[in-house]
Amino acid sequence: MREAGWFSLVVVSFTFPTPIRFGPGASGEVRAHLEQRGFTRPLIVTDAGLARLPLFKAFADSLASLDSSTFCDFSGNPVESHVTSGATAFRTHRADCIIGIGGGAALDVAKAIALMASHPGAILDYEDGKPGARPIDKDVPYWVAIPTTSGTGSEVGRSTVISDEHHVKRIVFDPKLLARCVFADPQLTLDLPPKITAATGMDAITHCVEAYLAKDYHPICDGIALEGLRMAARALPRCNAHPKDIEARSEIMMASMMGAIAFQKGLGVAHSCAHALGAVADMHHGLACGIMIDHAVRMNSAARADRFTEMARIVGAKENSPEGFLRFLADLKAEIGIPAKLSHGGVTREHLARCPAVAFADSCHQNNPVPVTLADFERIFREAM
């Protein structure tokens, strides 16, 4: 049983690995934080949708004493041109720092702009693992992250995900990309639409599940993943039923950060499937994870029966077994409105024909506990349809 009122109304501090201010109202500390460090000309990076909301206006108004400028010329999955435009905006404003506020896409763009503000070339020149990739060998501008969704955990990540001209997601990775401070304020998520709450929450759960199953040895990440899964499994249905429940919103935001910290161990087959759906069908990443998770991770259930059984116990499944955990995932999806099948999420047979090859080319499944073949992806997508 958790300690009553653990979330409270108090903002708390911790570092793992990024300094984090966590709690209702934390976003109101950004102006003082920057001023205390001598920053006066921030570039605020957010997406076009959030920039139109009262939430963003209230946040921008809280920075009134700073000479800020906003870059918001993007929506959906970010591409290279968004980063190029953002870096130009940084230089035009003569910015001395960056504030990233929004969901995973906005925070990824903020990281990428920070990198390109001090490095030559184009963002995809720095793709992780790319032959001849440019080195990230210069300091990047000071930047802080304010998440407004609970799913990607991008605020505590050291990578940015940018799509190429074919809508294939590319990863740029370096510890220099870590935010210098995160202001995790669950109050900013109270008005999220139910579909976004559900989809981003399933992204957080998928991170925890796949990190725990990933083949590398990392008991620290395993422990974080399990606790994140326990919190998310308890909080997400409550967020769905009672959107203004600040305790549930706090728990899912914490679980989101824990999932992102844990997946430095690796991810797996479900994320390769989700990345393919994003590239081929332009599906929201969290929704793709939510639809695919039970279909995709099933292939690991025999080889890692012990871990599936432990996850079943952690989430309070009706049966402590691999099948019990998979049924829990299916039941959770039904409860919060995530489609059970791809066909219910707008995926067509044409999309289906292209997805397996894109998923097989994705790097995430290299950490899957069971080797995944192209034929495996063809079967998984077919069964998920």
N, C-alpha and C positions, 0 to 999 in steps of 0.2 A: 504494500500500500504506500502510495506517495505521501509525502509530508503535505498537509493541508496548506493551501495558499502559497505553494512554492513560487508561483509566478508573480504574485503580489502586484503592487504598483510601483515597486522599487526597481530602478535600473541598476543592473549589476555588471561588473567588469570581469573578463577573463581573457586568456590568450591561448589559442589552440587552433592553428598556429598563428592566427592573426589577432591583434587586439580587438575585442568585441565588446560593445556596449549593448546590452540586451535587456529589453523590457519596454512596457508601454510608455511612450513619450521619449524614447531614446533619440528619435530623429530630430527632436528639438535642440539637441546639443551640438549639431554640426557647425553652426556659425561660430560658437565660442571655441570649439575645437580648432577650427582653421585660424581664427584670429590669434589664438594663443601661440600658434606656430608661425605667425607672420605672413599668412597667405591672405590676399585681398582680392584676387581676380580669378575666381573659379569658373571653369566651363562646366555647366550642368549638362549631363548627357542622359537623355530619356527617350522613350519612343513616342511617336506621334499621337498614339491613343492616350497614353497617360498624360501627355502635356496638355490635353484638353480638359482634364478632370479637375474638380475643386481640390482634390487631394494634392495635386501638384502645385496649384496656385498657392495653397496654404503653406506648402514647404518653401516655395520660392520666396514668398513674403517673409518667411522667418529668416531669410538671408539678406534682408533689406540693407544692412550696413555694409555689405560686400558689393563690389562691382562685378556682378556675375553676368554671364551670357549663357543662353540655352541652345544646345544642338539637339534637334529632335526629328531630323529629316530621314526617318526610317521607321519601318514597322515589319512585323513578322520576323522570319529568319534573316539575320544580318548577312550582307554580302560585302565583298571587298570595296566596292564603290562607296558604301556607307562609311567605312573606316577612313578612306581617303578624304571624303568630304569633312568628316569630323576632325581629322588632323589639321585640315586647312582652317576650320573654324577655331581650333585651339590657337593656331599661330595668328590669325587675324585679330582675335580678341587679346592677344598677348597674355594669355592665361598663365597663371603660375601654379595651378592645381586643377584637379578634376573631381567632380561629384557625380558618381553614377547612381541613378535612382530608377528603380523599375524591376521588371522580371529578369530572367536569365539573359534574354537578348540584349536588353539595355546595358546590363552589367558587362556582358561580353564586349559590346561595342566600346564601353568606357575603357576597359583594359586595353583593347586593341588601339584605341586612340592614344592612350598613354604611351604605348610602345612606339607607335609611329611618330609621335611628337619629338622623339629623340633618336630615331633610327632611320636610315635611308631605305629606299626601295618601296616595295608594296608589302602589305601584311602577310600575304601567302608565301612570300620569299622566306618567311620564318617558320613555315610549317614543320611541326615535330616529325622527325624521321625522314624528311624529304632529302634525297641526295643533293648535296651542294647547298643546303639551306644556310641562309645568313646566320651568323651568331648574334645572340642577344647579349651584347657586351658593353652597353652603356646604361647609366641610370635612367629610370623613367620618372616622369613627374609624379609628385605626391598625389594620391587619389584615395577617396573614401567611397564606401559602398553602402547604399540604403536599399535593401530588398523590399519589394512591395508584393511579392508572392512567396509561397512556401513550397518549393519544389526542386529547382535546379541546384540550389546551394552555391551558385556562382560567386556569391559574395565572399566565400572563404576559399575559393579555388585558385589555383595557380595556372590555369589555362583559359584560353578564349577560343570559342568555336565560331568560325566564320565560313559561310558557304561559298563555293566557287561558282563559276558561271553556269555549271551544270546542276546547281543546287545540292552538290555533295558537300557534306560538312567536313571541314579541315580543322585540325587542332594545332594551336600554337601554345607551347608550354614553357614556362620558366618561373622559378620562384620570384623573380623580379616583378611578375605580374600580380602578385598578391596585393590586395588592398592594404593600405597602411592602417586603416581602422574601419571596422564594420559597425554600423548603427542599425541593429536589428529590432525594429519596432512593430510588434504584432498589431498595434492599433491601425497601421496602414493597410492591413489585410481584411478589416472588418466588413468592407463593402465589396469584396470580390464576388463576382457572379458565381453561382453554384457550380457551373460547368468548369470554370477556371480553378476554383477551389479543388474540385474532384480531380481534374487532370494534373495539376501541379502536385497535389498530394500523392497521386500514384507515381509520379516521377520520383518523389522522395522515397517512397516505399521500394521502388525498383532499385534505386541506388543502394539502399540498405541490404536488400536481398542479394543482389548480384555481388556486392562487395564481400558479403559473408561467404558466398559460394566460390568466389574467385580462387584460382588454384594456388596463388603465391602464399608463402608463410608470412603472416602478419597478425599476430594475436591482438595487438593494440587496435588495429582497424576492425578485427572481428568483434571485439567487445563494444566498440562504438556503434558498429552496424546493428548489433542485436538490440542495444538499448534504443537506438533510433527507430528501429522497426517496432519495438514494443510501444514507444510513445506515439508513433504515427498511426499504428493500428487502432489505438484507443482514441486518438484525437480526431482523426479524419471523419468518422461517422458523426461525431458531435458537431464538427464544423458544418457538416452538411445539414444536420437537423436544426442546429441553433447557430446561425452565422455570426451572431454578435457575442458568442461565448469567448471571452478574452482568454480564459485559461486554455481552452482547446486550441485557439489560434496561436497562443504562445507555444504550446507543445508541438504543434505541427511545424512552426517556424524553427524551433530548436531541432526537431527531427530532420528537417531539410538540411540544416547546416551539418548535422552529424553524418547524414548520408554522404554529403559531398566530401567531408573529411575522410570518411571511411573508404571511399572509392579511389583514393590514391593507391590502394592495393590492386585495383583493377575492377572491370565490369564483366560483361559476358554476352551471351547470345541474344538476350532480350534487347539490349541496347543496340546491337548491330541491326536487329530487325527494325527498331524504332528509327534509327538513322536512315535506313532505306525508305521507310514510309515517309519521312520528312522530305527526302530528296525526290522521290518518285510521285508521291501524292500530295506533297506540301501539307502533310498532317502535322498538327501541333505535337511537339515532342512528348509532352506529358500524356496526352491522349493516346499517342502511339504506344508508349510504355504501358499504359493502363490496359489497353486492349490486348497487347501481346504477352504480358508477363507470365500468366499461367500457362499459355500455350507454349511459350518458348522455354521456360525453365524446367518444364516437365522432363525434358531429355536428361536432366542432371539428377533426377530424383532417385534413381537406382544407385548411381555411383556415390552420391552424397546423402544417402538415406539418413545418416546420423544428424546431419545439419538440417535437413528438412524437418526431421522430428523435433529438433531443438527449436526451430522457428515456429512450428505448430504449437509447441508448449508456450513460447514467449507471447504469441498473439492470442492465446486462449482459444485455439481451435477446438472443435467438438471432439476431435480424435488426434492424439499425439502420434502422427505418422506422416510420411510424405504425402499420401493422398489427402489426409486431413488438412494439411497446409494448403494444398492446391485448391481444395474445396473452399477453404477460408478466403482465398484470393477471389475466386469466382463469386462467392456470396458478397464480399465487400464491393466488388465492381457493381453488382446488381443494386446494392443498397444506395450507392452514391451516384448512380446514373452513368457509369462507364459502359459502353457497349460490350457485349460478350464476344462479338465477332466483327471482323473487318468489314464485312458487307453492311453491317449496321452503322459503320462509321464513314460510309461514302467511298470505300475502296472498290474499284472495278476490276474485272478480269484482266483488263489491259494493264492496270497498275500491278496486279499480282504477277503477271508474266515477267515484269522487269525487276521486281523487288529482290528475289533471291541472289542474283549476281551482284547487286549493289551491297546487300548485306554481307555477302561472302568477302567482298573487297574491303569491308570496314574492319578496323583493327581491334575493336572491343572484344570480339569473340576469341581473340588469342589468349585471353585470360580465363575463358570458360573452363570449368573443371573437366569437361569432356571435349575432346577435339570435335570441331563442327565442320562438316563438308558442305559443298554446294547442294548435294542431294538432301542433306538435313534441312537446309533452309527452304528448299522447295517443298518438303513435307510439312514443315512448321507453318509456312504461309498458307499452304493448301488446307491444313486442318483448322487454321484460324479464320478461314474465309466463311 
